[in-house]
Amino acid sequence: MKNKLKKLYLAAMMLMLSVPFASAQDQQLNEQLFKLNKFLFMLKTEYVDTIDTPDIVEKSIVNILSKLDPHSVYISKEEVKKMSEPLEGNFEGIGIEFNILEDTLIVVNTIPGGPSQKVGLFPGDRILKIDGKMVANIGLKNSDVFSYLRGAKGTKVELQIRRRGVEELLDFMIIRDKIPIYSVDAAYNLTPTVGYIKVSRFAQNTYDEFQKAFAKLKTGTEALILDLRGNSGGYLGTAIGLSDQFLGIGKKIVYTEGTNQPRRDFTATEKGLFEKGKLVVLVDEGSASASEIVAGAIQDWDRGLIVGRRTFGKGLVQSQQMLPDGSMVRLTVARYHTPTGRVIQRPFKNGDAEGYYMDLYKREAKGELTNKDSIHFSDSLKFSTLAKKRVVYGGGGIMPDIFIPLDTTWYTKYYGNLSRKGVFQQFVVNYVDQHRKKLEAKYPTFESYSKSFVVSDEIQNDFMQYGKKMGVEPNMEEYGKSAKEINMILKGLIAQKLWDTSEYFQIINNEDETVRKALNALSDWRKYGL
């Protein structure tokens, strides 16, 4: 019977190979498929023990993808089903995008405005324990991560993190919350003529939200600051739609191209909301993908100034494709290019996913986040902008026109512990619950609150004592060093609880150096020749 099965199998393979080939590459592919099929058949029919063929195939796919690029991944049929389930708690959790690399759970991005971002979780952090349970090197699956990290709003989860460059393991206590599904966090006027809009992600509804946000700005707004800091991206179509609001009809926004994907150009179409006024786009190392498409198009056409720090450098296009058994492969098929032809994707070594995700720490170690002179580009990466012929650089991410160094002078270990333990959020929730009526009576409008509310010595002392209850011992010396930042965050979070997220950013932006430099650039616009 076994010999008969072998003959039938070989006959089927010969029939497959008798089909005319479209090219030498197709012939080579079929030869390799024949080789792989024969090997699997040998295992199934000859090996000394019983072979779990589906498991071998699944592990082989995972291994192959791990040798390619950091964004191509395999999703098992069980995980696909889990992703498709309309569960009530799908949008309640800790707010991270993750990947499982070499059996270790790695944070790819934190969701802007989500619980993990608020306590200071960073891309590249490796999660070793969840609620005291070891999750590294145990065969963790995506569905396991969902069950561990998702949960009802208000419930707590404790994480133990390994962070590159930090000797000790870091403990985080995160309160699950409704993961924000809105994408425009703030829209208001910094001055009567300068508007500010913060976009935290590129979702399906971002275009509509942006239109509504723009409509909120005062009549007479002549300049706009578009804040894309910490925006990890989203839909390509949304990035194109937002870019279209600033560029004239027919101007190229981005193009995609891959070895097996023909070049596809995307251009501005209808008249946009803000094609003529002064424009500044704020970016940082957390701005990625769709954010880089917008920033790159604005910079290449000399439509506005890019202010901040070099962006993340994620410019790969993924296509989700189903496999016959219901599993899925999210496969990289092309790269993004800015209008001048710059590659957004930063370089990476195939198979070195961990090194890829640790790149931000390497940048910090080399001083790139604090010193512009630490960033070097080869002459081969030089490009010229399309209108003014200014020099810009490719090779990964978007380098801003005005560099703003990361300020770490106020950061202390005490502040870090307060943030990781979630003390800020919990203290403010309790404080506002206890004093809401008094606060609302004293500050009937946000304007009166912004002008007059001060984080008093009493509030600071209560905050330190609250932190002590949560396991963070008071440190007066370090509190003093971080006091300005701590008090500003407390004032902003209280404003957010009394009003909304937009009011939080209005408080925070009062002391934001990047916003301040953007305003200076707008007041001295002729200097930049735009």
Order of alpha helices (4+ residues) and beta strands (2+ residues): alpha-alpha-alpha-beta-alpha-beta-beta-beta-alpha-beta-beta-alpha-beta-beta-beta-beta-beta-alpha-beta-alpha-beta-beta-beta-alpha-beta-beta-beta-alpha-alpha-beta-beta-beta-alpha-alpha-alpha-alpha-alpha-alpha-alpha
